[in-house]
Amino acid sequence: MAKRREWTRESLAAGVRAGDTRALARAITLVENADPLAYEVVADLYPETGSAYVVGITGPPGVGKSSLIAALVRHIREQGKTLGIITVDPSSPFSKGALLGDRIRLSDHFLDPGVFIRSMGTRGHLGGLAESTLQAMLVLDAAGKDFVFVETVGTGQSEVEVIGVADTVLLVLMPGSGDSIQALKAGIMEIPDVIAINKSDHPAAKTMLNEVRSILALGHDDDWKPPILLTEAMRGEGVPELWEKVEGHRAYLDEGGQLAERRRKNLAGEVFAVASARAKTHLEQAVEGDPELQRVLDEVQRRELDPLSAVREIMEKVFQVRSAGARLKSGTGEDEDRNRTDNR
């Protein structure tokens, strides 16, 4: 049996830079496991990122996102470009494991050295994008991939959160799907830069195209109007035209200097998102382990203390943060708070 390689910070970073598949796989596994070595490696690689173009692909379940990605990959590889693909799967609430169906659907590309595919579990994160997704994207970027695709679960908040990591957002819909109609009604139409209506041979495909077009007419004030294309992923129909529109959006962002600005906002947003998630976890653990803070929650539940006063007390104790509401209160407010605490 071959001896298992022991990676160091230096060898792993060097392997990623060289595009070594084993190094990529190991680095992303460490990222998923929040291993300290992963933070060191990503810190070393980060100055070399920013070259890969990130396409977020989202939409309701069952519309053929993975089949469309497979067709896009085939088209892009014919152009000699390389890709990294991250599929963010719903995690089991019991095992926290990821369903790997998307990887099976992309199996045609597994042996292609120019394509790296990884499924990642959401690990309970509400929006479907795990904290580790950003780190994995940076690893693939540093490995020299021309494009990184991020496919999200098509439910709830994930469609909104995909904006936080993508240069171009592709929304995939399917005619005759109640989920797709709900997506239109839920304000998701404000998100995409390009829209694909998959399974174009469906009798309702043209009707849906007109519905989407009319909804878009109500919401988009930008110079870029999201193009809507009919595709049939299994046969590859409309796929070259779809990719041409994605490239067109990239050119639009480049020409107006908006790509750099979008990336700056995205990265700042990710910093705050990850910080917020960690702060929330820390806060929950702190309250759970502190009888005094538990008592504050009990008082709220008994309607003896209002929620915002409880927030103020918890924030002051856990983070030593004085809330704006407390500072804006009249001078007697702090005395009342102090008296309330003393009376206990």
C-alpha positions, 0 to 999 in steps of 0.5 A: 500500500502506498504511503499516505503523503503528509502535507505541510503548509509549504508543500500544500500551497506549492501543490495547489499553485501547481494545480496538483489534484491531490493537493487541491482535494486535500486543501479543500478537505482541510477547509471543510473541516476548519483545520488550522492548516487550511487557514494558513494555506489559504492565507499564503495563497490569497495574494495570488487569487483574483484571476478566476471568473466565478459564475454562481448557478442557482434555481429551484430543485429539479430544473436541471442545473447539474445537467446544464453545468455539464453541458457548459463544462463540455463547451468551455473545455472545447475552448481549452479553458479550465474549471473548478466546480463546487456543488453545495449540497443540502446536508443531512440533519442527522449525519451532516453529510452531503448528497453526492448526486451532482457529482454523479451527474458530472461524472463525464468530466471526472477524468478530465485534468482540466476540471476539478469537481467537489461537492460540499455539505452546507453543514446546517448553514441556513442559506446553503453556502457554507463558510468553507465555500469561499475558502474552496473558491480561493483555493481553486482560484489560486490553482489557476482555474480560468472559471469557478462554478458554484452551484447552490441548493435552489431553496430559500435564502441560498439564491440571495446569498449566491450574489455574495460569491459570484461575478455573474449569477445564472438563474436556471428555471424550468417551464411547467414547474410550480417552484419556478413560478414561485421563484418568480414571485419571491423576488428572485428575479432581482438576482440573476445576470443571465437566465436560462429556461431549461428543457426548451422542448416543453410546451410551456417554454415560450409562455414562461419566457414571456412571463419572465420577460414581463417580470424583468421589465418591472424590476431592473433599472440597470443598464444591463438587462438580464438576457433570457435563453431557452436551453436543452441541456441533455442535447446541448441546445442553446448552450453556446449561446448561453455561455456567450451571454455570460461572457457578454456580462463579463465584458459589460462589467469589465468595460464599466469598471464594475467587475473590480467594484463588485468583487470588492463589495463581495469580499467585504460582504463575505468578511461580514457574513463569516464574522456574523456567523461566528459571532452568532455561534459564540453568542449562542454558546456563551448564553447556553453556558451562562446561568445569568444570561439564561435567566435573562432569556427566561425573563423575556419568555415570562414577559418580565423583560422586553427583548431589546433590553435582553439584547442589551444585557447579553451584548454587554456581557458577551461582547462588552458592546454598549448598544446604540439604543442604550446610548440614545436613551435619556440620562435616567436610562443608564441609572434605571439599568443600573438600579435594575441590576442592583436590585437583583 
